[in-house]
Amino acid sequence: MPHRRANVYEQLEAALLPLLAATAPKLPEPRALALLLAATHVKGATQEHVASFIRRHAHGTELEALIGSPAWYALDREARRYAAHSSSRGGQGGVAEFVAERALAKLIAYPRVILDGEKVPAPRALSTARHAFAVLALASLDTARNRGFDTVIMGRDRLAFLAGLGSDNTARKALNLARAQRWLHVTQMSRGRAWVWKIEPARAVEAATVAARHRTVVALARGDRGIDRLADIILAADHAAITYASPGGLSPRAWCLWAATTAGLDPTAYGIGVTGRRALRKALDTHLPGWSDDSELDVFATLDELAASTGANECRAEAEARDAERRAATAANRVEALAERRRRAAEKKAEQQAEREAYRLAVKTVARVMVKAAGEAPDGPDDVDAAAAWLTVAWEAADQATGDEVLAARADAAAADDEHGEGSDEATAAWLRNGQAELAATPRVAANAARRVLVRDGWDDDDAKRFVGRWSRETGRVPDPRPTHGPERQTETEEERAA
């Protein structure tokens, strides 16, 4: 033990001495916060170690005068909360202690006062919800210790297996009651997937109770056994001897009575009424001698022997196999659904690509029909009348072209594409097979075809686009878009409304 303390002090000095010198110009509060935050990255270091370090290396300063004051403890809490957002080893330890404080506060809290109009929970439902919450809190603690998160992903089916609830519906009711009691809240939910849960913060009364049980909080945060009896009971909430016990043995309700008695609470707070305590006490006396006193009871060794002798391990193994099979089936279904979505997306993309290719080839086809009927376009937009006359002839030729003419021009365009290595044979075959003469006759295709011919004959693309658009609107080839607001807004005439 002395060697361990010396090692902690040695690591603290290596981490805090440079920081102490670097923060010398600052006020005592920011300096203390920086030192306490740096100490969270040293395993085993507490605010007492930081206080000893300051007394040795900053004796007689305002920083030393801050030790032991309310501001000192407030800065320590702030440092631990800040470290809880870190993914480092020290941050993970801070997150675990943070989650342990919240979990213990809710486990030893009395039920919420039921308001007028609310449904009063049944005692058995309350005990089931309390035990299910303890199992979920253990999963949250495991996530905090290993990954540094204060949330946990838990589905109803997974909770039903871990807590031995038997069905997803029972797990759903337990979680809903836990949310109604303000023990949990959902941070992220999605249909068909496990939700993300987070334990609610402790209220003022609960925080004062938890502060007196710091040893229990530390044991829960670290997962240490044999240090605190209440921590051992909470850590054993998902044990097979409790969750998969045979009739007449231990049960989640017996665990609730055990936890309430050890915590010094009225068992009614755990949903254990007066009439149901006798059978539960009998089961505890039979399988856990000395459970209600201060005798040396090895909780986990006793539960392991009980699970082995009553067949609880076999029941849990069967349930675990079913859970693994269910999870594998769920994963396979998700993979199959993902493959189906990707297949549909690929088909849709191919269809859109074919449509774009067919449209592009249709524009080239109509452009060939226009050139064959109207000849070459004017050299530029200077002669507006000549350009308008050419476009009138070309557009009428495109409108009056028969299906055979369009298909012949389409074949020429496809041949030109093949010569230049462009186009798609599949799109060409589909265009010819489906008779895309209707596509070629649309005003949009005709306008783009005319613009294509003008650009090919030396027009600027913007000039060609403006000219074709203005001419097609003035001649009524395409609808004139009407303003929807402002003084220039057009209104329907009586004839238009009648039509």
Secondary structure as UniProt FT lines:
FT   HELIX           2..22
FT   TURN            23..25
FT   HELIX           28..39
FT   TURN            40..41
FT   TURN            43..44
FT   HELIX           47..57
FT   TURN            59..60
FT   HELIX           62..65
FT   TURN            66..68
FT   HELIX           70..83
FT   TURN            84..85
FT   HELIX           89..107
FT   TURN            116..117
FT   HELIX           123..147
FT   STRAND          152..154
FT   HELIX           156..163
FT   HELIX           168..180
FT   TURN            181..182
FT   STRAND          184..188
FT   TURN            191..192
FT   STRAND          195..199
FT   HELIX           204..211
FT   TURN            212..213
FT   HELIX           214..222
FT   HELIX           229..235
FT   TURN            236..238
FT   HELIX           240..243
FT   TURN            247..248
FT   HELIX           252..263
FT   HELIX           267..270
FT   HELIX           274..287
FT   TURN            289..292
FT   HELIX           299..310
FT   HELIX           312..374
FT   TURN            381..382
FT   HELIX           384..400
FT   HELIX           403..419
FT   TURN            420..421
FT   HELIX           425..434
FT   TURN            435..436
FT   HELIX           437..440
FT   HELIX           443..456
FT   TURN            457..458
FT   HELIX           461..474
FT   TURN            475..476
FT   TURN            487..488
FT   HELIX           494..498
//
